[in-house]
Amino acid sequence: MKEYVIRRLAQGLLLVFVVTIIIFALMQMMPGDPINLIMDPRVTEEKKAEIRSEWGLDQPYYIQYGCWLKNFVQGDFGTSIRTKQSVSEMIGQRLPYTLALVGTAIFVQFLLAILLGLWAAYKKDTLIDKSIIIITSVLSSIPRFWSSILLIIFFSLMLKILPMGGFTGPKSLILPVTAIVLDSLSGILRLVKSEVIETYREKYVSTAYAKGLQNRAVLFRHVLRNALIPVTVMFFLSIPWLIGGEVIIENIFAIPGMGNLLWRAIMTQDLPIVQACIFIIAMLTVLCNIIGDIVTGLLDPKIRAELKGGVNG
């Protein structure tokens, strides 16, 4: 298992290095000049050239990449071209809002998906099962931006019981979290249901029943543990994409998180912020992927046996 973890970490580092090259290349291929975007049109070309030299934008691409990568490794994400603020400080100020939104959304959607998926599997082919699948599928088919608007209209404008936007406390998270959960609940629920049904067909489940174990004991002690292995992997993989992908939700509900920061940076071509945000998302993706693989190996005896066999061989 130790060798497997080391190998996965090495693969992850190589992947992150490749991602940094892709990120830098994409930023350089973006149309327009960030200096022209932040400067007054009346500023002379000499002044613009001076600012380009100050930011290192007049250097060859490979030198710019080397300096950028060196600073990133040291935890220095540079300075915003537009606001002149430290990118690390800007991300640090906004990250808690995104983590609060993402953490709450992930907890709620996976809890509901596991509970409803178990119920649907236990009541397979009954009215309860069909109702759960149909309702969640219909809710998930509604575009996230449209469901967000509908939630604001109903709960904020009509009932006036929840804030329309901004972040003033936990109450401000109810509507955006609901919009996220409604959009992604169906897929996770279907995965839980299919894995539970598949696990019920295994021989060890029949053996557990033959030993006289109660239905609840079999469900939670044998079925649920094995059925949740792919769900666990999905849980870890969903974390980075929620952190970086909730651009629409954070803009609709005016939440000052990383998604909001990334969107504004892209619109203004503030390259240091865009590069830092995408780099963080890439790092989290690789890290969560590795954690998911390790947790899967710990949960699944078959994988542990294969790893030991591969190492011994």
C-alpha positions as CSV (number, residue, x, y, z in Angstrom):
1,M,0.0,0.0,0.0
2,K,2.9,2.3,0.8
3,E,4.4,1.8,-2.6
4,Y,1.1,2.5,-4.2
5,V,0.6,5.8,-2.4
6,I,4.2,6.9,-3.3
7,R,3.5,6.0,-7.0
8,R,0.2,7.9,-7.0
9,L,1.9,11.0,-5.5
10,A,4.6,10.9,-8.1
11,Q,2.0,10.6,-10.9
12,G,0.1,13.5,-9.3
13,L,3.1,15.8,-9.2
14,L,3.9,15.0,-12.8
15,L,0.3,15.7,-13.8
16,V,0.3,19.0,-11.9
17,F,3.5,20.1,-13.7
18,V,1.8,19.3,-17.1
19,V,-1.3,21.3,-16.0
20,T,0.8,24.3,-15.1
21,I,2.2,24.3,-18.6
22,I,-1.3,24.1,-20.1
23,I,-2.6,26.8,-17.8
24,F,0.2,29.2,-18.7
25,A,-0.1,28.5,-22.5
26,L,-3.9,29.1,-22.4
27,M,-3.5,32.4,-20.6
28,Q,-1.0,33.5,-23.2
29,M,-3.3,32.6,-26.0
30,M,-6.2,34.7,-24.6
31,P,-7.1,37.5,-27.0
32,G,-6.4,41.1,-26.1
33,D,-3.7,42.8,-24.0
34,P,-4.3,43.1,-20.2
35,I,-2.2,46.3,-20.1
36,N,-4.6,48.0,-22.6
37,L,-7.5,46.8,-20.5
38,I,-6.3,48.5,-17.3
39,M,-4.8,51.6,-18.8
40,D,-6.4,54.8,-20.0
41,P,-6.5,55.0,-23.8
42,R,-4.7,58.3,-23.6
43,V,-1.6,56.7,-21.9
44,T,1.4,56.8,-24.2
45,E,3.0,53.6,-25.6
46,E,6.2,54.4,-23.8
47,K,4.3,54.2,-20.4
48,K,2.6,51.0,-21.4
49,A,6.0,49.5,-22.4
50,E,7.4,50.5,-19.0
51,I,4.5,48.8,-17.2
52,R,4.9,45.6,-19.3
53,S,8.6,45.6,-18.3
54,E,7.6,46.1,-14.7
55,W,5.3,43.1,-14.8
56,G,7.7,41.0,-16.9
57,L,5.3,40.7,-19.8
58,D,8.1,41.8,-22.2
59,Q,10.1,38.7,-21.4
60,P,10.1,35.5,-23.6
61,Y,7.4,33.1,-22.7
62,Y,9.7,30.4,-21.2
63,I,11.2,33.0,-18.8
64,Q,7.8,34.2,-17.8
65,Y,6.8,30.6,-17.1
66,G,9.9,29.8,-15.1
67,C,9.4,32.9,-12.9
68,W,5.7,32.1,-12.5
69,L,6.3,28.5,-11.6
70,K,9.1,29.4,-9.1
71,N,6.8,31.9,-7.3
72,F,3.9,29.4,-7.3
73,V,6.0,26.7,-5.6
74,Q,7.0,29.3,-3.0
75,G,3.3,30.2,-2.4
76,D,3.5,33.5,-4.1
77,F,0.7,33.9,-6.7
78,G,1.8,37.3,-7.8
79,T,-0.1,40.6,-7.8
80,S,-3.4,41.5,-9.4
81,I,-2.8,43.5,-12.6
82,R,-6.0,45.5,-12.0
83,T,-6.2,46.0,-8.2
84,K,-2.5,45.8,-7.4
85,Q,-3.4,43.5,-4.4
86,S,-1.6,40.3,-3.5
87,V,-3.4,37.4,-5.3
88,S,-2.7,35.1,-2.3
89,E,-4.4,37.6,0.0
90,M,-7.4,38.0,-2.3
91,I,-7.9,34.2,-2.5
92,G,-7.4,33.9,1.2
93,Q,-10.2,36.5,1.8
94,R,-12.7,34.8,-0.5
95,L,-11.8,31.1,0.1
96,P,-13.8,30.8,3.4
97,Y,-17.0,31.8,1.7
98,T,-16.5,29.2,-1.0
99,L,-15.6,26.5,1.5
100,A,-18.7,27.3,3.5
101,L,-20.9,27.0,0.4
102,V,-19.1,24.0,-1.0
103,G,-18.8,22.1,2.3
104,T,-22.5,22.6,3.1
105,A,-23.6,21.6,-0.4
106,I,-21.5,18.5,-0.5
107,F,-22.6,17.3,2.9
108,V,-26.3,17.9,2.2
109,Q,-26.3,16.4,-1.3
110,F,-24.4,13.2,-0.4
111,L,-26.5,12.7,2.8
112,L,-29.7,13.0,0.9
113,A,-28.4,10.9,-2.0
114,I,-27.3,8.1,0.3
115,L,-30.5,8.1,2.3
116,L,-32.8,8.3,-0.7
117,G,-30.7,5.9,-2.7
118,L,-30.9,3.3,0.0
119,W,-34.7,3.8,0.3
120,A,-35.1,3.5,-3.5
121,A,-33.0,0.3,-3.6
122,Y,-34.9,-1.2,-0.6
123,K,-38.2,-0.3,-2.3
124,K,-37.1,-1.3,-5.7
125,D,-39.7,-1.2,-8.5
126,T,-42.4,0.2,-6.1
127,L,-44.2,3.5,-6.3
128,I,-41.7,5.0,-3.7
129,D,-38.7,4.0,-5.9
130,K,-40.3,5.4,-9.1
131,S,-41.4,8.6,-7.4
132,I,-37.9,9.3,-6.0
133,I,-36.2,8.7,-9.3
134,I,-38.7,10.8,-11.3
135,I,-38.8,13.7,-8.9
136,T,-35.1,14.0,-8.6
137,S,-34.6,13.6,-12.3
138,V,-37.0,16.4,-13.1
139,L,-35.4,18.7,-10.5
140,S,-31.9,17.9,-11.9
141,S,-33.0,18.7,-15.5
142,I,-33.7,22.3,-14.6
143,P,-30.7,24.5,-15.4
144,R,-28.9,25.6,-12.2
145,F,-29.2,29.3,-13.1
146,W,-32.9,29.0,-13.7
147,S,-33.6,27.1,-10.4
148,S,-31.6,29.7,-8.6
149,I,-33.8,32.5,-10.1
150,L,-37.0,30.6,-9.2
151,L,-35.8,30.1,-5.6
152,I,-35.0,33.8,-5.3
153,I,-38.4,34.8,-6.7
154,F,-40.3,32.4,-4.4
155,F,-38.5,32.5,-1.1
156,S,-37.0,36.1,-1.2
157,L,-39.4,38.2,-3.2
158,M,-42.7,36.5,-2.6
159,L,-42.4,34.9,0.9
160,K,-39.6,37.3,2.0
161,I,-38.2,34.7,4.4
162,L,-34.6,34.2,3.0
163,P,-32.0,36.8,1.8
164,M,-31.8,37.4,-1.9
165,G,-28.0,37.4,-2.0
166,G,-24.8,38.4,-0.3
167,F,-23.4,36.7,2.7
168,T,-24.6,37.7,6.1
169,G,-24.5,34.3,7.9
170,P,-25.6,30.7,7.6
171,K,-29.1,31.8,6.4
172,S,-27.5,33.2,3.3
173,L,-26.4,29.7,2.2
174,I,-29.8,28.1,2.2
175,L,-30.9,29.2,-1.3
176,P,-27.5,28.6,-3.1
177,V,-27.0,25.3,-1.4
178,T,-30.5,24.2,-2.4
179,A,-29.8,25.2,-6.1
180,I,-26.6,23.1,-6.1
181,V,-28.2,20.1,-4.4
182,L,-31.2,20.0,-6.7
183,D,-28.9,20.1,-9.8
184,S,-26.6,17.3,-8.7
185,L,-28.7,15.0,-6.4
186,S,-30.1,12.7,-9.1
187,G,-26.8,11.4,-10.4
188,I,-25.4,10.5,-7.0
189,L,-28.7,9.0,-5.9
190,R,-28.8,6.8,-9.0
191,L,-25.2,5.7,-8.3
192,V,-26.0,4.8,-4.7
193,K,-29.2,2.9,-5.7
194,S,-27.4,0.9,-8.5
195,E,-24.5,0.0,-6.2
196,V,-26.8,-1.1,-3.4
197,I,-28.8,-3.3,-5.7
198,E,-25.6,-4.8,-7.2
199,T,-24.2,-5.5,-3.7
200,Y,-27.4,-7.2,-2.6
201,R,-26.6,-9.9,-5.3
202,E,-23.2,-10.8,-3.8
203,K,-22.8,-14.1,-2.1
204,Y,-21.6,-12.7,1.2
205,V,-24.9,-10.9,1.6
206,S,-26.8,-14.2,1.2
207,T,-24.4,-15.7,3.7
208,A,-25.1,-12.9,6.2
209,Y,-28.8,-13.6,5.9
210,A,-28.2,-17.3,6.2
211,K,-26.4,-16.7,9.5
212,G,-29.6,-15.1,10.9
213,L,-28.6,-11.4,10.8
214,Q,-31.4,-8.9,10.8
215,N,-32.1,-6.9,7.6
216,R,-30.9,-3.6,9.1
217,A,-27.6,-5.2,10.2
218,V,-27.0,-6.7,6.7
219,L,-27.9,-3.4,5.1
220,F,-25.5,-1.2,7.1
221,R,-22.8,-3.6,8.0
222,H,-22.3,-5.4,4.7
223,V,-24.3,-3.7,1.9
224,L,-23.7,-0.1,2.6
225,R,-20.0,-0.3,3.2
226,N,-19.3,-1.9,-0.1
227,A,-21.9,0.0,-2.1
228,L,-20.4,3.4,-1.0
229,I,-16.9,2.7,-2.4
230,P,-17.6,4.4,-5.8
231,V,-19.7,7.1,-4.0
232,T,-16.6,7.8,-1.8
233,V,-14.5,8.4,-4.9
234,M,-17.2,10.7,-6.4
235,F,-17.3,12.6,-3.1
236,F,-13.6,13.5,-3.2
237,L,-13.6,14.3,-6.9
238,S,-16.6,16.6,-6.6
239,I,-14.8,18.9,-4.0
240,P,-12.4,20.7,-6.4
241,W,-15.0,21.1,-9.1
242,L,-17.5,22.6,-6.7
243,I,-14.9,25.0,-5.4
244,G,-13.9,26.2,-8.8
245,G,-17.1,25.6,-10.7
246,E,-19.7,27.5,-8.7
247,V,-19.1,30.6,-10.7
248,I,-22.8,30.9,-11.7
249,I,-24.1,30.3,-8.3
250,E,-21.7,32.8,-6.6
251,N,-22.5,35.5,-9.1
252,I,-26.3,35.0,-9.0
253,F,-26.4,35.1,-5.2
254,A,-23.6,37.7,-4.9
255,I,-21.4,35.5,-2.7
256,P,-17.8,36.9,-2.6
257,G,-16.1,33.5,-3.1
258,M,-13.5,32.1,-5.5
259,G,-16.0,31.5,-8.3
260,N,-16.9,35.1,-8.2
261,L,-13.3,36.2,-8.2
262,L,-12.4,33.8,-11.1
263,W,-15.3,35.1,-13.2
264,R,-14.3,38.8,-12.7
265,A,-10.7,38.0,-13.4
266,I,-11.5,36.3,-16.7
267,M,-13.7,39.2,-17.8
268,T,-10.9,41.7,-17.1
269,Q,-8.1,39.4,-18.2
270,D,-6.4,39.6,-14.8
271,L,-4.0,36.7,-15.6
272,P,-2.4,36.3,-12.2
273,I,-5.8,35.7,-10.5
274,V,-7.0,33.3,-13.3
275,Q,-3.8,31.3,-13.2
276,A,-3.8,31.0,-9.4
277,C,-7.5,29.9,-9.3
278,I,-7.1,27.3,-12.0
279,F,-3.8,26.1,-10.4
280,I,-5.6,25.6,-7.0
281,I,-8.4,23.7,-8.7
282,A,-5.9,21.5,-10.5
283,M,-4.0,20.8,-7.3
284,L,-7.2,20.0,-5.4
285,T,-8.3,17.7,-8.2
286,V,-5.1,15.7,-8.2
287,L,-5.0,15.6,-4.4
288,C,-8.6,14.5,-4.0
289,N,-8.2,11.9,-6.7
290,I,-5.3,10.4,-4.8
291,I,-7.2,10.5,-1.5
292,G,-10.1,8.9,-3.2
293,D,-7.9,6.0,-4.5
294,I,-6.4,5.5,-1.1
295,V,-9.7,5.5,0.7
296,T,-11.1,3.1,-1.9
297,G,-8.1,0.7,-1.3
298,L,-8.8,0.9,2.5
299,L,-12.5,0.2,2.1
300,D,-12.3,-2.6,-0.6
301,P,-10.6,-5.8,0.5
302,K,-10.3,-6.9,-3.2
303,I,-8.2,-3.8,-4.0
304,R,-6.0,-4.3,-1.0
305,A,-5.3,-7.9,-2.0
306,E,-4.5,-6.8,-5.6
307,L,-2.1,-4.1,-4.3
308,K,-0.3,-6.5,-2.0
309,G,-0.1,-9.1,-4.8
310,G,1.3,-6.5,-7.2
311,V,3.9,-5.3,-4.7
312,N,4.9,-8.9,-3.8
313,G,5.1,-9.8,-7.4
